[in-house]
Every structure is written in structure tokens, then in C-alpha cells.
């Protein structure tokens, strides 16, 4: 086993053990935006089937690459901000199952008749550099429960903080409360490489982990 294969295998084992111990129903979403096709293949061979990208062009290229290899059971996730001029391209991505970054009513309307499952982005930290909805009243006014392809809510923990764990817990707890007030059947997408264990405590359905998987 070569070095990078060994690293990825070890890191994946750590994540899977954390999931098993803390929140067994949680799924790993492997974020591959800064890694190679070879590393994605390694994760696939280790059993990972959910992969996330934050750029539409790269998502299209990678989806087509693995489609032509015959790996048609990969579930692709769009996790980045979506530009309006890329929407049609995004809709054409093979096996794009989820979008985690629906951050406006305008964008929501563009996908309302799509079979792609949507996560509404919530700005739980209310930081100005982040997009997403802040008010639960706003979401209720939009009547999002009428959108059949909305399946959940997504958030990120606070960027600027002197108490990382405390502020992450506030953000994740807040998203859980949003879910309880909107639809208890919604899924939660929260937690990244630096805070996924905290997200597991709050029963996130997807944790979006990238750099941890590939760093030495």
C-alpha cells in the first residue's frame, strides 16, 4: 500500500469509527475539491459513495470521468455557491443527487421542478461574509414545505471565533432547532474537517469532510 493510500485508509477509518461511536446514522460526504482523481478512486474502492465538489466545472468533469469508468453508483453533491450562469450546466451533471447550497429564494425557484434534492443554506452564525437564510420566519413565509425536493438544511460553524467548540455547538444546535420548527423529517448537513465530531453530537445526517482525509 503506497503512502497516500495508507493515509486515506487510516483517516477514513478514524471518521468511520467516530460515526459508529457518536452518530451511527450519519453519512460521510467526502469533499474532493482539492484532491486528485486517483484519491477519489481510492475512497471509492474503500466504500465511499458520496462525493462533494464546490465548483460546477470540476463537478461536471469528475462526474463524466467516473461515469466513463463505469462507476455509476457515485452520488455527487454540489456544496459550493452557485452562479446563475452555471445553473443549466449544474442540472446536467450525471448523478448529481444533492445541492447543499440553496441560499436564496431566486436560486430555489430555479430548481423547484428538478429531481435534485435540495438543502437550504442557513447562516446560523449571522456573519456578513456568509450567504444563506437567517430568519426562520422568512423560511415559513416562503412556504418551503411546499417544495417537494427540499430535503434538509445546511450550515457552517462560525468563521471568526475565540471559542471554536462553543460557537460550533451554538451553530449546530440552532440548525437542529430550525429543523424542529420546520420539518422534523428534514436532513441536516453540517460539520467539516475541523468540527465534524461536534456535528456528530447533534446528529448531522451528512458531514462534509475533505482536508482531514488527505492531509498527513
Phi, psi and omega in degrees: 000125182285175188299308183294324177298317180295319180297311182297318179299316180296315181293320179296321177298320179298312181297314181298323177293320178298317178299314182299320184281326190255316186208081189301339182273353180290144177249143175278129170252106182281117181270119191243022187297331183245022182236176187268165174299324180297321180289326174297319178299319179301313180296320178300314180296337178270001174106359179285136181234351179252119182232138183240141176230152181249002176236132185297315183299314180293322178299316179298314182297317183287322177299315180293321180301311183283334173298314181291338175280352179090007180270076189268005179259012175284133174262115180267143181233133171266122185242356183261173178294140186253123175277143185299329181281359179251002186297313181297322177296319181297319180297338183269357183295129181293130178061028170285110186262327186222146166241125185260005192230045174279102191246010179204159178292327178299316179291320178302318180298327181293336184245009188295334180257013182272156175276352178291134181277139190244141169249130176279127180278126180247128178271079186289337179271349180056036177275139188292335181280354178259147173263176180118167180280147180247320187263129175291330176297322178298318180295320178294322178297327180283351180056050185293342179293345178279349179270111186291336183267003170281121183244350183184189183234145179233146173210168173235151179286174187294137181279314182258111185204147173259353179221083190302311184296313181301312183289327176296318179297321178298314181296316184288323176295321180297319178295321178298322179291321175303314179301313182299327182275340182259302184197111184295346179271355178297150173271159177242134175241104181201152182101128177232195188305322186271349185219017185295331178295325177293318178297325178298324178299330181260018170061043174299141179278329174231133167249133187259094188246127179233286188302323180300324183293330191246355182273148181284000000 
